[in-house]
Amino acid sequence: MAILKKTYYLGIGSNTARVQNINSCIEYLNCSFSTTVVSPTYRSPSFGFNGHDFYNLVARVDSVFSPHQLKQWIQSIEDLHGRDRSKPRYSNRTLDIDLLLCNDMIIDDGFIQIPRAEILKRKYVLKPLQDLAPDLIHPLAQKRLADLWQALSMTDRSELTQITYQ
């Protein structure tokens, strides 16, 4: 029986030592998965608290991991980067990695939410995601990511700036 790889989209963000933490995260992805594709990076204001701006991007990886295995792996990478899970949800982050999508799966079991609800609500999640896969159909909304982006960008006036960094 062949083991089938799944395509995952991961939202990556940081507002503490942003360049260092994001570059380190991408290095972990490149070393751990045979295929890693990264979107452009965007700067956005912190959401839900006063803090430094976030850098956000999305990475696409192919993996044989189950969603639960990948979520555990993600949390270990966040922990290696000093993620403090005792802090409030909306607070400074050394590294935040969210499992956004996996093929056309729909899971909401208290540990994993696929597709991640923020895709439809936050420009800093949807823009880099649609940069990688504009024609991908959102499994719940049943619309292309590019169409979802167009609708969200018309209603959400929050700041989002594409950046280049080394």
N, C-alpha and C positions, 0 to 999 in steps of 0.2 A: 504494500500500500504506500503510495507516494504521499509525502508530507507537503501540503500546499502552503505556500507563502501567502500572507495577507499584506495588503497595502495599508499602512497607518499614516495618519497626518497628526503631527504633534505641534501644539502651540508652545512656543518657548518665549519666556520673558524674564527680564531682570531690571531692577532699578538700583542695584548696589554692585559696584565694580562691574558694570554692565558689559563692557567689551571683554574683559577677562573671563567672566562667567559664561557668556554666550559662546565665545570662541572655545572654551574648554568643553562645553556641552556638545558643540558640533564635532570636536575631536573625538569625544566618546562615541557619538553616533557613527562617525566614519570608521572607527576601529571595531565597532560592534555589529554593523550591518553591511551587507554586500552592496546595497544601493541606498544612498542618502542624497536627496535633492533638497536644496534650501531656497526659500523665497528671499526676496529683498527684505531688508530690515526697516522697521518703522519706529519712530519716536512718538510716544503719546503721553499725555499727562497721567499722573497716578489717578486711579479711580477709587472712590470711596474713602480716601484719606489724603492728608497733605504729605507729600513726599516727592522725591526726585522723579523726573520723567522716566518712563519705562522704554526699553528697547524691546520690540516684539518681532517675531518672525515665525514661520511655519516650516517644519521639515517633513519630508515624505520619506518613509523607510519601508522596506519590505522585510518581513520577518515571519518565522515559523512560530513565534511566541503566540500564545493565546492572549486575548486582551487583558486577562487578569495577570498573566506572567509579565506582560509588558508594563502594566501599571506598577507592579512591584519593582521591576528594573528601573523605571522612571523615578520612583521614590528613592531608590538607593543612590541614583545620580544626584538628585536634589540634596540628599543628606550629605553626600561627599562635598557639596558646594556650600555647606553650612546652613541649609534650610532649617528654620526653627518653626516646627509645627505647633508650638504652644502659643504663638502670636495670633492675633485676630486675623480673620480671612483677608480683610483689606488692610495690608501693612506692607512695609518694605520687604523686598524679596531679593535674595542673592540669586536664586534660580527657581523659576516656576515652569514646569513642563506639564502640559495638559494633553491628554489623549482626546483628540477632537473627532476623528472619523476612522472607521475601519471597514473597508469595502462598503456593503450596504447594510451592515449590522445595525441593530437597534438593541441597546442594553441599558437598563437603568435599575441596578440592583443594590444601590447604597454604597458600593465601592467604585463602580464605574458608571459613567453616563456617556453613552455613544448613541447618537451624535451629541456633542457637548452643547448645552443650551446657549452658551455665550456666542456661538457661531452666528446666531440670528440676531444677537443684541449688541455686539461690540465690534466697532470698526477695526480695532487693532487685532482682532481674531479673524474676521471675515476677509479683510483686504489681502493679507499675505496668503491666506488659504486659497482664495480665488486666483491669486497670481500664479499659483502652482497648478491649479486644476479648474479653470473657468467653466468647463463643460461638465464637470462632475455634478451629479444630481444628489441633492441633500435628501437622505432617506426619509425624513419626516415631512419636510416642506414640499418635496417632490418638484423642486425647481432647481435650475442650474445655479451654481455658485455665483457666476457672473451676473445673473439676473437678481439674485438676492443682494449682491453687493450694490448694484445700481439702485435698488429700492432703499437700502439702508443708508447709502451715502446721500440720498435726497432728504431723509428725515432726521438723521443724526448729524448734528453740526459740530461734534467734538473734533478737536484738532488731531491730525494724523499726518506725519511728515516722513517721507522716505529719506533714509540717511545712508551714508557710506562711511564705514569705519575700517580700521586696520586691525 
